[in-house]
Structure formats: structure tokens, C-alpha cells
């Protein structure tokens, strides 16, 4: 009954929500929301102008994929406390997934694995709809978040979709209300506003619209850092600047971020990131889906694509001697991180620059820091 009352009361209303990622940009937006007069004065605009571009939020939402940097989680907790102090609704949401757990051993199966069991064995499992991290998804499916020549889906699966679902449950679906999402995308990132939001052209989601106040305010990353300093956003208590947020082993990582990952593991301050990265690659390479495709007789579906569990290209090894695969060898071996380097001869069939595995990045880092 409560849900019905909320939905009825929300009919025709618009809700403003901050999509909080825990990084520099969204932290700047939240800091400005919590101290509007001081923020407007710093921007040399009126409070009314700021409120028009950045309306007061009904809620702040962080979708946790499970593998952010430790500093990001520290900032998340600081943001949560600041919001609690100001009575601002702060919400942490997570991707959920149906899995089947053995009633005695606790062993977990994905739905498609459970369905393959004989009926007399299926009854020993119970279905649970539980949080499911991006790391679990990648290791369970022996996949990378981004394949050569493809697009990444992890941002939508573990952030965009999750927040949309939460908002629909909290404020009502599109036939009841409109949810306006405010995203931290800087003035110089116009292209990113199309790539990373759920409402980009061709994928419009009813009841959800997106706004980019930093672009409207013409604020860059440096401007956001200065704003955070001016508004005394101090998540560590020592004046440390907010760090860029992302999964620790994001496929779009730059070299300095990979080096940070390796260095943190070597000094013992954070071993989780490198451990996860190595395991994701290990699972991908040991589950050679291209070899499995050949073993199955190279089946393709009606659309001319491989079925689940198969790869038409030799992503795991970078090379296949089969005559029909020669064209695909030019792409080289797929890796978790997409940075490319001059081919040192380790992948003789690849054309142009090649990617390094996490183990190769560790070797590179050690050699460069002797």
C-alpha cells in the first residue's frame, strides 16, 4: 500500500537526482549543492542563476560496482556523512543478479548452469537475488569489459541501469514522474556526455533525462578541484584532493593508473586491485572461447555471430592457424587494459601496436623502477 501512495503522490512531478560517482566532478557538484551561496559567490553568479543550472537535489545516488579505488570509497563515506548532516537523501545501490546456492555446501551457480542440472539435483539449490559485483560478473563469464573493436557495457550494467531502476522504484516509472539526472561531466567532455549516459541517442529511456551542469557552468577538471578546495571538501582530513574515480583496473586506464595499481600492491597498501585484474585475465585466457568454437564445429547463429561461450576471433591467444581465421590474427591478443604499445615481436601476426597483459605491465613497471 505504501508504494501505491508514493506513486500516486508523485504523478506529474519531476525529481532531481545527482548521479554521484565519488570522483572530482560529481564531488564538486555535491559540494556546491551543500553550500550554494558560497559556491555562487565563487563562480561570480547569483544564487538564482546557480539554482537554475543546478537545482536542489531530491536525492544523491552512488551505484557501487565493487572495485573502486580505496580513496573513492573514503570519499563516498565522507559524502554520505556530509549529506546526513544536511539531511540530504544519500543512497548506495548495487547491481543484483539471480544465482542458485546449494543448500548444504553454499556453492553458487548461475541460472544457465543450474538449468543444466538434472531435476533431482536442482531441488538442492535455492534461488537468491543478491548483489553481484563487476568482478564476479567478469570472472564468472570469463570475459573482459571491453573487447577489441567493441564497446563497453559495464557503465550501464553496473551504474546507469541500476540507478534508473532504483529511481523508478523510489519515485515511480515514466508514466508517473520524470527523473532528471545531474551528471559530473566537465566542459571539455562533450563527447563523453553521449558515450556514457543511459539516454544517449538511440537508447532513450522513458522517464529519465540528463543534465550536465558543469558544462553549462563551463567548469573544467581544474575548476572542480579549485571549487572543492574553496568549499573545504576534505574527505581525508588532511587537505588531499579528491581522486579520479573508476574501477581500479578500468580498461581505459592510463599508464600512470596501472603503475599506481602495481605500486600499491608492491607496497602492500592495496592488493585487491592487482589481484582482481590478474584473476580476470587468468579466467579469460584459460577459457579460450575461440578454441571452444573450433571444437564445437564453428557454429554461427542466424545473424552470422557466435553463440554464447564462443569467440570467432582468437582473442585469448591473438593467433589461430586455421585458414579461415587468418584475417583475425591482425588484432593481436585481447587484454583487460586497452593501452597499446609498439610491437616488440611478441605478437608477430598482429599489425600495428599491441596491448600488454597485466603480468606484462608488472614486468614493465619493475624494469622501469629498478
C-alpha positions as CSV (number, residue, x, y, z in Angstrom):
1,X,0.0,0.0,0.0
2,X,2.8,2.4,0.8
3,X,4.3,2.1,-2.7
4,X,0.9,2.9,-4.3
5,X,0.6,6.0,-2.2
6,X,4.0,7.2,-3.1
7,X,3.4,6.7,-6.8
8,X,0.1,8.4,-6.7
9,X,1.5,11.4,-4.9
10,X,4.3,11.6,-7.4
11,X,2.1,11.8,-10.5
12,X,3.3,14.6,-12.8
13,X,6.2,15.5,-10.6
14,X,9.9,15.9,-11.6
15,X,12.7,14.7,-9.4
16,X,16.3,16.0,-9.5
17,X,18.9,13.4,-8.7
18,X,22.7,13.6,-8.5
19,X,24.4,10.6,-10.1
20,X,27.4,10.5,-7.6
21,X,30.5,8.7,-8.7
22,X,32.8,9.6,-5.9
23,X,35.3,11.4,-8.2
24,X,36.3,15.0,-8.7
25,X,33.4,16.2,-10.9
26,X,30.4,14.8,-9.0
27,X,32.0,15.7,-5.7
28,X,32.2,19.3,-6.9
29,X,28.5,19.2,-7.8
30,X,27.6,17.8,-4.4
31,X,29.8,20.3,-2.6
32,X,28.1,23.2,-4.5
33,X,24.7,21.7,-3.6
34,X,25.6,21.7,0.1
35,X,27.0,25.2,0.2
36,X,25.1,27.1,-2.6
37,X,25.7,30.7,-1.5
38,X,29.4,30.2,-1.2
39,X,29.6,28.3,-4.5
40,X,27.6,31.0,-6.3
41,X,29.8,33.8,-4.9
42,X,32.9,31.9,-6.0
43,X,31.5,31.5,-9.5
44,X,30.6,35.2,-9.5
45,X,26.9,34.4,-10.4
46,X,23.8,34.9,-8.4
47,X,22.2,32.2,-6.3
48,X,19.2,32.2,-8.6
49,X,21.5,31.5,-11.6
50,X,23.2,28.6,-9.8
51,X,19.8,27.1,-8.7
52,X,18.6,27.3,-12.3
53,X,21.6,25.4,-13.6
54,X,22.0,23.2,-10.6
55,X,18.6,22.8,-8.9
56,X,18.4,21.4,-5.3
57,X,18.5,17.6,-5.4
58,X,15.8,15.3,-4.1
59,X,18.4,12.6,-3.8
60,X,22.1,11.6,-4.3
61,X,22.8,8.1,-5.6
62,X,26.0,6.2,-5.9
63,X,26.0,2.8,-7.7
64,X,28.8,0.6,-6.4
65,X,30.3,-1.8,-8.9
66,X,32.5,-3.2,-6.1
67,X,36.0,-2.4,-7.4
68,X,36.6,1.3,-7.0
69,X,39.8,2.7,-5.5
70,X,40.0,2.7,-1.7
71,X,40.3,6.5,-1.8
72,X,37.0,6.7,-3.7
73,X,35.2,4.6,-1.0
74,X,36.7,7.0,1.6
75,X,35.2,9.9,-0.3
76,X,31.9,8.1,-0.6
77,X,31.7,7.7,3.1
78,X,32.6,11.4,3.6
79,X,29.9,12.4,1.2
80,X,27.4,10.2,2.9
81,X,28.2,11.8,6.3
82,X,28.0,15.3,4.9
83,X,24.6,14.6,3.3
84,X,23.4,13.0,6.5
85,X,24.4,16.2,8.4
86,X,22.4,18.3,6.0
87,X,19.5,15.9,5.8
88,X,20.1,15.1,2.2
89,X,19.0,11.7,1.0
90,X,22.2,9.7,0.1
91,X,21.7,6.3,-1.4
92,X,24.1,3.4,-2.3
93,X,22.7,0.9,-4.8
94,X,24.2,-2.2,-6.4
95,X,23.6,-4.4,-9.3
96,X,21.7,-7.6,-8.3
97,X,21.6,-11.0,-10.0
98,X,19.8,-14.3,-9.6
99,X,22.0,-17.1,-8.5
100,X,21.3,-20.6,-7.2
101,X,23.1,-21.7,-4.0
102,X,23.4,-25.2,-2.8
103,X,21.5,-25.6,0.5
104,X,24.4,-27.5,2.2
105,X,27.7,-26.6,0.5
106,X,26.8,-23.0,-0.4
107,X,28.2,-23.4,-3.9
108,X,26.8,-20.9,-6.3
109,X,25.6,-21.5,-9.9
110,X,24.4,-19.0,-12.5
111,X,20.9,-19.6,-13.8
112,X,22.1,-21.3,-17.1
113,X,24.4,-23.6,-15.1
114,X,21.6,-24.6,-12.7
115,X,19.2,-25.3,-15.6
116,X,21.7,-27.9,-16.9
117,X,21.4,-29.9,-13.7
118,X,19.1,-32.9,-13.5
119,X,15.8,-32.1,-11.8
120,X,16.7,-34.3,-8.8
121,X,19.8,-32.1,-8.3
122,X,18.1,-28.7,-8.9
123,X,15.9,-29.2,-5.8
124,X,19.1,-29.0,-3.6
125,X,19.6,-25.3,-4.7
126,X,17.7,-22.2,-3.7
127,X,17.5,-19.0,-5.8
128,X,18.7,-15.8,-4.3
129,X,18.6,-12.3,-5.8
130,X,21.8,-10.8,-4.4
131,X,24.3,-8.1,-5.0
132,X,26.6,-9.0,-7.9
133,X,29.9,-7.1,-8.5
134,X,31.5,-6.3,-11.7
135,X,34.5,-8.6,-10.7
136,X,32.2,-11.5,-10.1
137,X,30.5,-10.9,-13.5
138,X,33.8,-10.9,-15.4
139,X,35.3,-13.9,-13.7
140,X,32.0,-15.9,-13.8
141,X,31.6,-15.2,-17.6
142,X,35.4,-15.3,-18.4
143,X,35.1,-12.0,-20.2
144,X,36.6,-8.6,-20.5
145,X,34.6,-5.4,-20.1
146,X,35.8,-4.2,-23.5
147,X,36.8,-6.4,-26.4
148,X,38.9,-5.2,-29.4
149,X,36.7,-3.3,-31.8
150,X,33.7,-3.4,-29.4
151,X,32.0,-1.1,-27.0
152,X,32.0,-1.4,-23.2
153,X,28.7,-2.2,-21.3
154,X,29.9,-2.1,-17.7
155,X,29.0,1.5,-17.0
156,X,25.4,0.9,-18.0
157,X,25.1,-2.6,-16.4
158,X,26.6,-1.6,-13.0
159,X,25.8,2.1,-12.8
160,X,23.2,3.6,-15.2
161,X,20.7,0.7,-15.3
162,X,21.0,0.2,-11.5
163,X,20.4,3.8,-10.7
164,X,17.5,4.0,-13.2
165,X,15.8,1.0,-11.6
166,X,16.2,2.5,-8.1
167,X,14.8,5.8,-9.2
168,X,11.8,4.1,-10.8
169,X,11.1,2.2,-7.6
170,X,11.6,5.2,-5.4
171,X,9.8,7.9,-7.4
172,X,7.6,6.0,-9.9
173,X,8.1,4.9,-13.5
174,X,7.8,7.2,-16.6
175,X,4.0,7.2,-16.5
176,X,4.2,8.7,-13.0
177,X,7.2,11.0,-12.9
178,X,10.3,12.3,-14.7
179,X,13.7,11.8,-13.2
180,X,16.3,14.4,-14.1
181,X,19.8,13.1,-13.6
182,X,22.6,15.6,-13.0
183,X,26.0,14.2,-14.1
184,X,29.5,15.4,-13.4
185,X,30.8,15.8,-17.0
186,X,33.2,18.7,-17.5
187,X,33.1,21.5,-20.0
188,X,35.7,19.8,-22.2
189,X,34.0,16.4,-22.2
190,X,31.0,16.9,-24.5
191,X,31.6,13.7,-26.3
192,X,31.5,11.8,-23.1
193,X,28.0,13.0,-22.4
194,X,26.9,11.0,-25.3
195,X,29.1,7.9,-24.7
196,X,28.4,7.3,-21.0
197,X,24.9,8.2,-20.3
198,X,21.9,5.9,-20.5
199,X,19.9,8.4,-22.5
200,X,22.3,8.8,-25.5
201,X,20.7,8.9,-28.9
202,X,19.2,5.6,-30.0
203,X,18.8,4.4,-26.4
204,X,16.3,6.8,-24.9
205,X,14.8,5.6,-21.6
206,X,11.3,7.0,-20.9
207,X,11.1,9.0,-17.7
208,X,14.8,9.7,-17.4
209,X,16.5,12.8,-18.7
210,X,20.1,14.0,-18.2
211,X,21.7,17.4,-17.4
212,X,25.3,18.4,-17.4
213,X,25.7,21.5,-15.1
214,X,29.5,21.6,-15.2
215,X,29.3,22.0,-19.0
216,X,26.7,24.8,-18.5
217,X,28.9,26.4,-15.9
218,X,31.9,25.9,-18.2
219,X,33.8,24.2,-15.4
220,X,36.9,22.1,-16.2
221,X,38.6,19.5,-14.0
222,X,40.9,22.1,-12.6
223,X,37.9,24.4,-11.9
224,X,36.2,21.5,-10.0
225,X,39.3,20.9,-7.9
226,X,39.6,24.6,-7.0
227,X,35.9,24.6,-6.1
228,X,36.3,21.7,-3.8
229,X,39.2,23.4,-2.1
230,X,37.3,26.6,-1.8
231,X,34.3,24.8,-0.3
232,X,36.6,22.9,2.1
233,X,35.7,19.5,0.9
234,X,38.3,17.5,2.9
235,X,37.5,13.8,2.8
236,X,40.8,12.6,4.3
237,X,41.1,15.4,6.9
238,X,44.5,16.4,5.5
239,X,43.6,18.6,2.5
240,X,44.2,15.8,0.0
241,X,42.5,16.4,-3.4
242,X,39.7,14.1,-4.5
243,X,41.0,11.3,-6.8
244,X,39.6,10.3,-10.2
245,X,37.0,7.6,-9.8
246,X,36.9,4.3,-11.8
247,X,37.3,0.7,-11.3
248,X,40.9,0.0,-10.3
249,X,41.6,-2.0,-13.5
250,X,39.3,0.0,-15.8
251,X,40.0,-0.9,-19.5
252,X,40.5,2.8,-20.2
253,X,43.3,3.1,-17.6
254,X,46.2,5.3,-18.4
255,X,49.8,4.1,-17.8
256,X,50.1,6.1,-14.6
257,X,47.0,4.4,-13.2
258,X,48.3,0.9,-14.0
259,X,51.6,1.9,-12.3
260,X,49.7,3.1,-9.3
261,X,47.9,-0.3,-9.2
262,X,51.1,-2.2,-9.3
263,X,52.9,0.1,-6.8
264,X,50.1,-0.1,-4.3
265,X,50.2,-3.9,-4.5
266,X,54.0,-4.0,-4.1
267,X,54.0,-1.7,-1.0
268,X,51.0,-3.6,0.5
269,X,48.6,-0.6,0.7
270,X,46.1,-2.1,-1.8
271,X,46.5,-5.7,-3.1
272,X,42.8,-6.1,-4.1
273,X,43.0,-4.3,-7.4
274,X,46.0,-6.2,-8.9
275,X,44.7,-9.5,-7.5
276,X,41.3,-8.9,-9.3
277,X,43.0,-7.8,-12.5
278,X,45.2,-10.9,-12.7
279,X,42.3,-13.2,-11.9
280,X,40.1,-11.6,-14.6
281,X,42.8,-12.2,-17.2
282,X,43.6,-15.7,-15.9
283,X,39.9,-16.7,-16.3
284,X,39.7,-15.2,-19.7
285,X,42.8,-16.9,-21.1
286,X,42.1,-20.3,-19.6
287,X,38.6,-20.2,-21.1
288,X,39.7,-19.9,-24.7
289,X,36.3,-19.3,-26.3
290,X,37.8,-19.3,-29.8
291,X,39.3,-22.8,-29.3
292,X,35.9,-23.9,-27.9
293,X,34.2,-22.6,-31.1
294,X,36.5,-24.7,-33.3
295,X,35.9,-27.7,-31.1
296,X,32.2,-27.3,-31.5
297,X,32.4,-27.2,-35.3
298,X,32.4,-23.4,-35.7
299,X,28.7,-22.9,-35.3
300,X,27.1,-19.5,-36.0
301,X,23.6,-18.3,-35.3
302,X,21.2,-16.9,-37.9
303,X,22.8,-13.5,-37.6
304,X,26.2,-14.9,-38.5
305,X,27.5,-14.5,-35.0
306,X,28.9,-16.9,-32.4
307,X,26.7,-18.2,-29.7
308,X,27.4,-17.6,-26.0
309,X,30.6,-19.2,-24.8
310,X,32.3,-18.9,-28.3
311,X,34.5,-16.3,-29.9
312,X,35.0,-16.1,-33.7
313,X,38.3,-14.2,-33.2
314,X,41.3,-15.7,-31.3
315,X,41.1,-13.1,-28.5
316,X,42.7,-15.3,-25.9
317,X,45.9,-16.1,-27.8
318,X,45.9,-13.5,-30.6
319,X,46.7,-16.1,-33.2
320,X,44.9,-19.1,-34.9
321,X,46.5,-21.2,-37.6
322,X,43.1,-22.1,-39.1
323,X,42.9,-20.9,-42.6
324,X,39.6,-19.1,-42.0
325,X,41.0,-17.1,-39.1
326,X,44.0,-15.5,-40.8
327,X,42.2,-12.2,-41.1
328,X,41.5,-12.0,-37.4
329,X,45.1,-12.5,-36.3
330,X,46.0,-8.9,-37.1
331,X,44.1,-7.7,-34.0
332,X,46.5,-9.4,-31.6
333,X,45.8,-10.7,-28.1
334,X,42.9,-9.1,-26.1
335,X,43.8,-7.8,-22.7
336,X,42.0,-6.2,-19.8
337,X,43.6,-2.8,-20.3
338,X,43.4,-1.3,-23.7
339,X,46.7,0.7,-23.8
340,X,48.7,0.0,-26.9
341,X,52.5,-0.2,-27.3
342,X,54.9,-0.8,-30.2
343,X,55.0,-4.5,-31.1
344,X,58.3,-5.9,-29.7
345,X,57.9,-9.1,-31.8
346,X,56.0,-11.0,-29.1
347,X,52.9,-10.9,-31.3
348,X,54.4,-11.4,-34.8
349,X,51.0,-11.7,-36.6
350,X,49.5,-8.6,-35.1
351,X,49.5,-5.4,-37.2
352,X,50.4,-2.1,-35.6
353,X,50.6,-1.6,-31.8
354,X,49.7,-4.3,-29.4
355,X,48.2,-4.5,-25.8
356,X,50.0,-5.7,-22.7
357,X,48.7,-8.2,-20.2
358,X,48.6,-7.2,-16.5
359,X,51.6,-9.5,-15.9
360,X,53.5,-7.7,-18.7
361,X,52.6,-4.4,-17.1
362,X,54.0,-5.6,-13.8
363,X,57.3,-6.6,-15.6
364,X,57.4,-3.2,-17.3
365,X,56.9,-1.4,-14.0
366,X,59.6,-3.4,-12.2
367,X,62.1,-2.8,-15.1
368,X,61.4,0.9,-15.2
369,X,61.7,1.4,-11.4
370,X,64.9,-0.6,-10.7
